[in-house]
């Protein structure tokens, strides 16, 4: 029996995608790899039970924004300056886990 496709989000993949996005630029500045661990765990907890059809960038972006707003004490202006990076992360999550996901080769 084959596994369902696309697979549901897993914490390790969410961690990798958040770290690749490096929305705050902390990793590029030399911060430890687990710099975003609280945000990664919050994001995973928020979406881990979502059906595949809901894992779209437009549904994910507000969740990521809210996590960033709380974690980094950001106002609307702070979120706006990060909107491109947040949208890119949401799109990557959709690409890997959303309704149109295709097997990825790294």
C-alpha positions in Angstrom: 0.0 0.0 0.0 1.4 3.4 -0.9 1.4 6.4 1.4 -1.1 9.2 0.7 0.0 11.9 -1.7 0.6 14.6 -0.9 1.8 13.7 2.6 0.6 15.8 5.5 3.1 18.4 6.8 5.8 17.1 9.1 7.7 19.1 11.6 11.1 18.4 10.0 9.9 19.7 6.6 8.3 22.8 8.2 11.6 23.5 10.0 13.6 23.2 6.8 11.2 25.5 4.9 11.2 28.1 7.7 15.0 28.0 8.0 15.4 28.4 4.2 13.0 31.4 4.2 15.0 33.0 7.1 12.4 35.8 7.3 14.3 37.8 9.9 17.7 37.2 8.3 19.0 35.8 11.6 20.5 32.6 10.1 22.3 34.6 7.4 23.8 36.6 10.2 25.1 33.4 11.9 22.4 32.5 14.4 22.1 28.9 15.4 20.0 26.6 13.1 17.3 26.4 15.8 16.7 30.2 15.9 13.2 29.8 14.6 12.3 26.7 16.6 9.3 28.3 18.5 7.9 29.7 15.3 8.4 26.4 13.5 6.6 24.4 16.2 3.8 26.9 16.3 3.3 26.8 12.6 3.4 23.0 12.6 0.9 22.8 15.4 -1.4 25.2 13.5 -1.4 23.4 10.2 -0.6 19.7 11.0 -4.2 18.6 11.0 -5.4 20.7 8.0 -6.7 18.9 5.0 -4.6 19.1 1.9 -7.1 21.3 0.2 -6.6 24.0 2.8 -2.8 24.1 2.6 -2.7 27.0 0.1 -0.6 30.1 0.3 -3.6 32.3 0.8 -4.7 30.2 3.8 -1.2 29.9 5.2 0.0 33.5 4.9 -2.3 34.8 7.7 -1.3 32.0 10.0 2.4 32.8 9.4 1.8 36.5 9.9 0.1 35.9 13.2 2.9 33.7 14.5 5.5 36.3 13.4 3.4 39.1 14.9 3.4 37.4 18.3 6.9 36.0 18.3 8.6 39.2 17.2 6.2 41.7 18.6 5.4 43.2 15.2 2.8 45.7 14.3 1.2 46.0 10.8 4.1 47.9 9.5 6.5 45.2 10.7 4.4 42.6 9.0 4.2 44.6 5.8 8.0 44.8 5.6 8.2 41.0 5.8 5.2 40.3 3.6 7.2 39.2 0.5 9.2 36.7 2.6 6.1 35.5 4.4 4.3 35.0 1.1 7.2 33.1 -0.3 7.3 30.8 2.7 3.5 30.2 2.4 4.0 29.4 -1.3 6.7 26.9 -0.5 4.6 25.1 2.1 1.8 24.9 -0.5 4.2 23.6 -3.1 5.3 20.8 -0.8 2.0 19.9 0.9 -0.9 21.7 -0.9 -3.4 20.3 -3.3 -1.1 20.6 -6.3 1.9 19.2 -4.6 4.2 17.0 -6.7 7.0 14.7 -5.5 10.1 16.8 -4.8 13.6 15.8 -5.7 16.2 17.6 -3.8 
